[in-house]
């Protein structure tokens, strides 16, 4: 910081010196609070729990979401809930140093994390066990992913009514072409690339061989990963695990008999099983306490002291959901204005030496994605930018990613789908069956091109074909320039082909396969920031409020061309996309915008 006292007078004062008085006062306050509470915590020290309970549910973030101001409303998590991978790691590091603590009880309920985040959680639990502590897993009902995480525990417990849905993965690919034809609806789509199968949901009477092979490639990878995780965790051979999967699902008793669980223990008997109480001793029921109760028994728990020298910071910009033009922030849609503003703010943040663009999107409109791409490229000229994906980064989502210096992916994320399609539904046959008559009046030969009251005229179809081809060639140019390849080389990988992170790296669409924390540390290394044990994350552009879905769809209705992930199916066990919101989240959405009459999504959600 520079201070001017007058003509010719210029004094430079380091920011650390300006912060020094505030740091001292803040740390004195923290010290005072810690000392005042110490006597009470000392009195409670004799009640320190030998096992601490953690409840893992939903999809906790990688890092804690720190709020700058008080936010009213919303539900408060349960005391034992894991609020982030970061917070779980910090808690277990503290517990590992306490000789009185024997281990933790990890309760798993409705877990919905991607495989990459599951691996991050497993790494935290493995490090805790390496310190001589025990991890006891307990769940009432778990699916493939939940059980895969439980396999990292020393002991797996189930209540007598429990259930293990270890059944492998299934995919349901749908073709509506014949059904729509029967009711008088004629889908008209133009696509660039045989592997861009999204329109096939509406145009074909049966699922194509290309789509079947694409889906099976992902099923093979996920199934092999599940077999490997269970085999290592339960000390079985892959052949034994495959045989057990074919016998699933399992009741709790069958799971114990098959060696998938170690014992049947009801929730009330968990303390007795862990040696914390004797069953039926007539005393008050013993509770397994959460982390905050444990901290209340530690005389001097760790304090987050304010440091004079700040930790390195990485700015994270999420691009989550279907990419569309417009405003608003929602977990289901990534709007261009929100993402562009977030990227600009991340670029201006002097403390953030690098930026990670976290992409979880099946694609969207070229207009919005190119706006985001340009914003990524502008930031990349100032500081290192890494694109990271752990679920899906396809089509328009991948277009955004190629603006980064490097692309990082989780092993089983969906990547690629470089291709374009456009079209509409001709509803004239249905309207004729219903006795509805419409007259289309135009001024301009292509003015009613997207009207669903009639099909394309030859000129309209030629115009749309030219637009799709132009968009596809532009897409190839963007990817070729971003990846340092020729346009012909990218074309051989494009035409809608979808890759996993591992296969994407093999063909050059991904630079590194790894986890979120690794990507952030690598971004700092590219910024030549000295290696630090800890670093901060500042998120820009995260959703702050719920946005009306219909309004967002209407906002997308102005786009005519789409670049979405082509996997038109429901993945049982790979995300279970049953509604439009789920489809957008897990990368199996097919078409949005003006392809539906009155901008309505007709299949739920």
N, C-alpha and C positions, 0 to 999 in steps of 0.2 A: 504494500500500500504506500502511496506517495502523499505527502502533506506539503502544501504550498503556503508559505508565510508572507510572501510578498515578492516583488520583482527580484529575480536573481536568486531567490532562496528556495531550495528544493531539498526536502529531507525524505528519505525512504525508510519506512518503519515496517519490519517483518510482521506478517499477520499473527505469527505466534506470540510476539510481544504484546500486541493489542489484545489477544485473547487471554493472556496470562492472568490478569485480575479476576476475570470471570471464571476461569478454570479453578483458581484457588478457592474462590467463594463456593463454587458448586461442590468441590471435593470436601471442603469443610462441612458443608451441609450434609453430604452423604455420610461422612464420618460421624457426625453428631447423631444422625438417625440410627446408624449402626450401633453406636455405643449405648444409646438409650434403650434399644431393644434387646441388647445382649443379656441383661439379667433375666428377663422373661424367657429367653430362649435357653439359657442355662438351666432354669428350673424344669423346662420341658425336655431336656436332653435325655433323661432316663426313659422317655417314651418314644425314642427315635425308632422308626420302623425298620425291621430287618429286610423287608421287601417293599418296594415302592410300586404303585400301580400306574400303568399308562394305558390309555384307551386310544387305539388307532382306528379312525373311521374316515370315510369320505376320501378326499384328495387334498391333504395338507400341502401347503406350498413348500418350496425348497428353503426359502428364507422367511423369517418372521415379517409380517406386514406391519411396519412401524407407522403409526399415525402421528401427524404433526399437531393435530388439534382434537379436542374431544368430539366424538361422534355419538350422537344419541340414536337410540333405536337399534334394532337388530338383536339377535339372540347371542347370549354369552355362552362360550363353550363350557362344558363340564370341567371341574377341576383336574380330572385325570386325562383330558383330551390332549393328544399331541397336536400342537398348533403349527408346527413346521418341522422339517427335517433338521434344520439348524438348532432349534430349541431342544429337540430330543438328544442331539449329539452333545450339546452343552450340559444337559442334565445328567446324561450317563457318564460323561467325563468327570463330573463332580462326585457322583455316586461311586465310581470306580476307585476313588482315592480314600473312601471311608471304610475302615476295617470292620465297622459294625454292620454294614450293609452286605447282605448275602446275594441279593440279586433283584430282579424286577419281575412283575407279572405284566405281560403284554396282552391286553384284550383286543381282539381284532373283530371289527363289526362293519359290514357294508363297505369294504375297502374298494376304491375305484381309481387307484393310481396307475399310471403307465408303467411298463416294465422297467424303464430307466429309473424312475423314482423308487420303485420297489428295490432295485439293486442298491440305490443310495441308502435306503433304510436298512437293508441287510448288512451293508458295510459298517453302519453305526453299531448294530447289534453284535457283529462279529468282533469289532474292536473292544466292546465292553466285555464279551466273553473271554477275550484274550488276556484280560486283567484278572482272571480267576473268578469272575462273577457269573451268576446263573441267569438265564433268560427262560422264563416259563411262559409259554403261549397258551391262551385260553380263548375259545370262541364258541358261540352257540351255533352259528351257521356260516360257513365259508365256501366261496367258489374257488376256481382255479387260482386266481391271483392272491386271494387271501390265504389260501393254504400254502402256496409257494413261499409266502413270507413267513408263515408259521414254521416252515421247515428249517429256518435259521435258528430256531430256539433249541435249548437243551432238552426241553420236555414239552410235549403237546398234550393239552388237556381238553376234554369235551364234557359238557353236561350230559346227563342220560338222554335228554330229548334232542341233543345236538345232531348236526348233519354236515357232511362233507360232500360238496358238489364237485368232486374231482372226476370230470367226465371228458376232458379234452376240449377241443374247440370245434364249433360248427358254423357254417356260413349259409345264409339263405339268399340266393340271387333271384331277383324277380324280373319277369318280363310281362308287361301289361298290354303289348301291342294288340293281341287278338281280342282281349276284353274291351279295350277302348273302341276298337273297330265295331264291335257288336252294338255299342250304344251310339254310334255315329260320330265318334271323335277320331280325327285323323292327325296324328302327330307329324309335323314337318320339320325336320332338323337337318342341318348341314354341318358336318364335322370335318376336321383336318386331322387324320390319323386313325388307323384301324384300331388302335389301342385306347382311343378316347371313347370309351363305351358308355358314358353317362346317358346319352340319348336313347341307348338300347332299352332302357327300362320301359320306354313308351313306344318304341318303334318296332321291336322284334316280338314275334310270337313265342320265342324260346330264348334261353340264355345262350350267348355265343360261346364258341370254344375259347376264344381269346380271353373273354372275361373269366371263364372257368379256370383257365390256367393261371391268370393273374391272382385270383383269390386263393387258389391252391398253393401258390408259392408262399403267400403269407401264412396260411394255415400250417404248412410244413415247418416254417421257421419258428412260429410260436409254439407248436407242439413239441418240437425238438428241445426248445428252451425249457418248457415245463417238465419234460421227462428228465432233463439234466439236473434241474434244481431239486426236484423231489428225490432223485436217486442220491445226490450228494447229501441232502439234508437228512434223509431217513436211512442212509447207509444200505441202499439196495442197488441192484444192477438195473441198467436201463430196460432190460427185458422184463424184469419183475415189475417195474413201474408201468410199462406199457400194458402189461396184463392186468394190473390193478385198475388203471384208467378204464379199460374195457369192461370192468365189473362195476364201475360207479354208476350212480351216486351211492354214498354210504351213510347208513345210520351211524350214530355214535358208537354203538356196540360193535357193528361190523367193522368200523374204522379201527377200533382197538384190536380186534381179532386179526385184521389184515396188517397190523403194524404201522398204520398211518397215524395213529395217536397212541399215547402211552397209558392213559387212564381215564376213567369216567369220574368226574368230580363236579358236583353242583356248585353254583356260585356261593352258597352259604357255607360249604365245606372247604372252600379254597384256603382260608387261613389255617385250618387244621392240617390240610394236605401239605402246606408249606412249613408246618411245625410252629405256627404262631399261636395256636390254641388247641385244646383238646376237645374232640367232638363230644357233645352231650354232657359237658361238665357243669352245666347249669349256670354258668356265668353269662354276663352280658355278651352279646355277639361281637366278635372281633372283626374290625374293618381293615381292609387293605387300603392304606392311605396314599393319596396322590403326592406329587412332588412338592406342592406348596406346603403341605403338612410337614414333610421332611425338613424343608428349609426353616420352618418355625422351631425346630429342635436343634439347629446348628448355631452355636453361640455367635460365630462370626462367619456368616455365609458370604459367598463371593459378591463383591460390589462392582458395579460397572463404573469405575472411576473415569472421570473426564480427563482425557489425555491432552497434553499440550501439543503433541504431534499427532495429527489425526491419522486414522487408518486409511489406506488407499480405498478409493471408491470406484465402483463400476455402475454405470447407468444401465438399467434394463428397460427396454421398451417392448411391451407385449403386442403381438398382432394375433388376436384370438378370434376365431369365428370366420364366417364368410365375409370376404372383402367387398365392400360396396362404397360408392361415393356418399358424401354427406357428413352430418354431424352426429354426435351422440356417442356414448361409451357403454358397451354391453358385452358380456361374455359370449354372446351368440353371434355378434356381428363386429367386424373390424371396419370402422368407418374411416375414410381417407383423411378427413380433417382432424380427427382425434389423433390418429397415428402420426401424421405429419407434424402437428403441433408438439407432440411428445418427443419426436426426433429432434426438432429444433431446440426444445428445452434441454434435451440431453447433450446436444452439441454445444450449447452455451454454458453448461455447467462446468466451471473451471476445475472443480474438485474431482469430477469424474474423468479419469484419464483414458477410459475406454468405454465402449458401448456394446452391449449384447442385445440383439434383437431376437426376442423369444417368439417363434412363429408356431402357431397351432391352428392351421387353416387349411381347408380343403380347396381353397381357391376363391374365385369371384370374378369381378368385372375387370377387364384390362385397364380401363380409365383410372379406376381407383388404385390398382396395383402399380401402375406406372407413376402415379403421383407419389406413392410411398417409396418406390424404387429411387426416384430422383432425390427424395429427402434422405434416404439411406446413403446415397452416393455423396451428397453434400457433406454429411457428417463424417463420412469416411475420408474426406480430404483433410479434415481437421485432426482426427484421432482414430485409432484402430476400432473397427466395427466387426463383431463376430455375429453370425446368424446361428441360432441354436434351435433344434426341434426335438421333441421327445414323443410326439403323437403323430402329427401329419403336417407335412409342408409340401403341398401339391399345387400344380398349375400356377394360378396367380400368386399363391403363397410362395412358391419357389421363385417366381419372378422377383419378388421383393428380396428374397435371400441373396440373389446373385449380386446385389449391390454391395454386399459386405466383403471385407478383405478375405475372410475364410468362412466356410460353412461347416458347422459341427452338427452331428446327428447322433441320437441314441441308436443302438443296434437295430431295433425293430420298428422304428418310425417309418411312416410312409413318405416317400420323397419322389419328386419328379412330376409325372403327368404333364409333360410339356405338349400342349395341344389346345385347340380351340373348337368350340361348337356354338351354333346359334339356331334359333328356330322358334316355333310356336305351335299351338294346337288349332287346327281347323275344326270349329264347332258347328259348322253349317249342317252336317248330317244330324247331329243331336237336336239342333233347333228345329229342323224339319220334322223330326219325330214328335217333338213337343208342340208343334203348331206355332212356333215363333218365327216371325218373318222380320228380316232386317234388310234395309237398303243402304249400301255403302256409297256415299257421295264424296268425291275427292276433287281436289285441285292440286295437281302434281301426280305423276304416274306412280310414285312410290309412297305417297302419303299414307295409305292404308296398309302398308306392307305387314305390319304386326297386328292387324285386326284379326280376331279369332272368328269373325263372321264368315270368312271365306278363306280358301287356300291361296297360296302364292300364285301370282301371274308369272309367266315365263321371264319377264323383265325383272320382277322382284326377286325371283329365285336366282337369276344371274347376278343381280346386284349383291345379294346376301352371300353368294358363293365367293364373289370377288373380295368382299369385306372379310370373310373368314380366312381366305388365303392370305390377304394382306396382313391380318393380325397374326397369323401363324408365322409368316416370314419375319415379322418384327420381333416376335417372341424368340425365334431362333437367333436373330441378330443380338438381342439383349443377352441371352444365355451364353452365346459364343464369346462375346466381348468380356462378360463377367468371369467366365471360366478359362479364358485364354486358349480357346479351341477354335477350330474352323467351323463355319456354319454347317458344312456337310457332316462333320463329325458329330455335332449336336443333333442333327436330323436323324442320324442312325440310332440315337438314344431317345429320341422324342416320339412324336406321333401318339402321345398319350400314355407311353409306357410308365408304369409305376414300379419303384424300387424300394426295398428296405434300406435302412441306413447302411448296413454292411454291404449290400450289393451296390448301393449308390456310390460308396467310396471306391469299390472295385472298378466302376466304369468312369470315375472322375467327376461325378456330380456332387460329391461330398469330399471335404478335405480330411476330416478327422471323425472318428467314432468315439464318443465318450460321454461323460456326464455333465450336468449343468455347472457344477462347481469347477470342474476341470476347464470348461470353456471360459468361465469368468477369469480364472487364474491365467489362462493362456492369453486372454485379451489384455490383461495387465502387463504380461511379459512383452507383448508386442509394443506396448506403450513405454517400454524400458523402465517400468516401475520396479524397484528392488523387491525381491521376493519377501512377502510378509506372511506371518502365520494366519493373520485374520485380515479380512477386507470387508468393507461395507457395500451394500447395494442400495441404490436409490431407484425406485420404479417410477417411470413417467408414463402417463396415459392409461393407468389401470382403471377398470370400470368403477364408477362411483355411484351409479344409480341404475335402476331397471329401466330399460327402454322398451316402448311399445313395439312388439314384433311386427304387427301389421303396418305400422308407420314406417319401419325400416324396409319392409318388403316393397311398400309403395315407393320409397326412395330409390330402391334398386330397379324399379320398373322402367326407368329411362334407358337402362343399358340394353343393348341388343345382342351383345356377344359375351359369351361366358367361357371361363377357363377353370373348370372344376375337376376335382378328383373323380375319376371315372368309375370307381367301385360302387356300382348300384346294387347294394345288398345290405342285409342285416347280419351283423357278425355276432353270433351267440358266443359270449365269452371273450370277444375282442372289443367289447364296448356296448353291444346290445342296442343299436340305433333303432328305436321304435317310433320316435317322433321327429319332427323337423329339427327341433333344438338339439336332440341327441345326434342326429345325422350331421348337423353342422359341427358339433363338438368332436365327433370321432372320425370325421373325414369321409363319411359315406353319403353325403348329400348329393343330389343329382342336378337339379335345376331350380333356379329361383327367378323372380322377376316376371317379365311379361310372358312367360311361357304358360302361365295359368290365368284363366279368366278372372277378371276383377282382382288380380294379384292375391288370390287365395291359395293356400297350400291345401290340397284336397285329401291328404292321407294322414291326417292327425297332426297334433302339435300346434 
